Amino acid sequence: MRFHRYSHCCAQGEGATGAGGRERRHFGLFGVRRRFFGQGDVRLIILKLISEKPSHGYEIIKAIEDRLGGAYSPSPGIVYPALTLLEEQGLIRVETTDGPRKLYAITPEGTTELERNRAMAEEIFARIAAINARHGGGPAPQIVRAMENLKLALRLRLSQGPLGAEQVARIANLLDEAAKSVEGS
């Protein structure tokens, strides 16, 4: 199996293109950005990171955002499906579980696949290093991740049904207190 890409990273000054030659963009915290990775890149990044150290999904997200110096933080909606696919392909396996958390480790097949795609992985990680060098002064990835976690938690809670008056007041109070704490930092 090969990891296929249909585009190069925007860090090289090229727009990522999809079907019909249209440039793919996604909207982030700081406006419109071009797509960071081509198809297959994220899976290869995850495979490489797991080869370096067995990791949970959250640790993989954190490792990617740390390596990119805050320029990009992959969403759980990108990372967890990629982990599932890599597991289904036999390239990684669940080493242990702790409740809902799974510790992923690379398999011998995954090591072979990574070696087969070594040049592509080296190119991707070189681009990641270049992005980090250019954007290292950007927003702290830990803050971006925490903001995304808060948005996800709110969305999940609100999707569970209507909130009572006490719940609304408590959530609003927590958010107001967090805002005051951030302003005072």
Summary of the structure (lengths in Angstrom):
residues: 185
radius of gyration: 18.7
end to end distance: 49.4
largest distance: 57.6
contacts: 494
relative contact order: 0.13
helix: 57%
strand: 13%
